[in-house]
Amino acid sequence: MRLVLQRVSFACVQVNNEIVGEIGYGLLVFLGISPLDTEDDIDWLIKKLIALRIFNDIEGKMNFSVVDVKGQILVISQFTLFANCHKGNRPSFTGSASPTIAIPLYESFVERLKNNFSGKVATGIFGADMKVELLNDGPVTIILDSHNKDNT
């Protein structure tokens, strides 16, 4: 499972020109799921996500988590995070989980996040053509990959 986190001043996601999810200050989380992912990956990523200290303290140092700053989280499914671009110029998405695997894991991720995070959690719509608008704060962008737990 792979997350791309962006610290944002605001973010929203639209489907068919209608806002389906939006947040203020917090984290925009793009979530990619591979066929090898399990519930254990979800648990590890959620713990890491809500504890990651990437928000500035009064001195401008990254010492606060999304919990500390009472931030919000917007989760967007994004199968392209497992794109393979090694051969040719057209990405292969065989490293992304099929919807039969990805949808239950995505739903479990969102549910567990809501159960472990007291702030607002918004989402897009799995598999929809989404338009994401954001104001990256920093900019701060972090990648977490549960397949590399030992390296993070």
N, C-alpha and C positions, 0 to 999 in steps of 0.2 A: 504494500500500500504506500502510496506516495502523496505527500501534501506539499503544495506550494502556498506559503503563508505570506500575505502582504499586510503590513500595518497600514491602516487606512484612517482617514478623517471621516469618510463616509463611503458607502458602496451600495449599489442596488443592482438587481437583475430583472430584466424584462423578458416576457414571452408574449409574442403577438402584440407588441406595443403596450402591454400591461405590466406594471410592476408587481412581481410575485414575491419578492423578498428585498428587504433593505435594512441597513444598519447605519448607526452613527459611528463614532470613534471605536475602533476595535480591530478585528482581524477578518480579512477576506481569505477564505480557505478553499483552494482548488484541490479536489480529492480524486486521485486516480487509483483504480483497483486492478490488480493483476489476478490471473487464475490461481496463483499460489497463496493468496491472502486468506487469513482466518480471523476469528474473533480475537485471538491473542494480539494480532497486529492492531486491531481497533483499540484495545485496552492500552497498549503501549503508546500509541500515537495520541490518544486523548490525554493521558497523563502528561506527556511531553508538551502538547499543544497548550494546555491551560496553565502550565507552570513555566513555560519559556519566558525568560525575562528579556523582552525586546521593546519595552516601553520606557521612555526616559523618566529619570527622577528629576528633582529640582536643579541638579547640576548638569543635566543633559546626558547622563550616563544611562545605559540600558540596564536598569535594575528592577523594573517592575514587570509583572505578568499582566495578562488581560484581566485576570481576577483582581489584582491590586488596583488597576485603574478603572474598575467597574465598566470594562469595555463590552462590546457586543461581537458576535461572530456570525458571518454569513458563509455557508457551505455550498459550494457549487461542484457538481460531479463533472469530471473532465477526463474522458478516456484517452485523450491525446497525450497525457503525461507519460504514458508508456509507449510512445511512438518510437519506432526504430528507424533511424535515418542513415544507417551504415551503407546500404546498397542503393545506388541510383539517387534520384531526386524526389521520389514520391515516398512519403513515410509509410511504413507498415505498422499496423495496429494489432498484430497477432499477440503482442505482449499484454494487451488489455483484456480484462475479463469479459466474457459474454454477458449480456443482460441477465441471464438466468443466475449467474454467480454474482454479478455486480450489484443488482438491485437489492437483494436481501442484505448484503454487506453495507451498502450505502445507507439503507434505512436503519440498520443496527448502529452504524456510526453516529448518525444524527440523533437517534434515541438515547444512546449512551452519553453523547455529549450533553444533551439536555438534562440528563439525570445527574451529571457530574459538574455542571457549570451553572451557576445561579443567574447569570446574565441572559440577555436575549440571544436566541439562536434562530436565525432565518435561513431559508434554503431557496435554491432554484427548483427546477422541475427536472428530474432525472430523464435524460435522453432528449429533452426538448432543444430546439434551436434557441439559445439564450443570448441576450445582449447584456454585457456586464459593464457597468459604469463605476469608476472608483477614483478616489483621490488618494494616491499612495503617499503616506506620511513618512518622510525621511529622505529618500525612499528607503524602505526596509522590506526586503524580500528574502525569505528563508525557505530552504527545501528540507523536508524531513522524509526519510524513506525507512519504513519498518524492516526492510530487508538488510539494512545497514545499521542495526541497533548497536552493534559493538563500536561503531565509528562515530556515534553522535552523543 
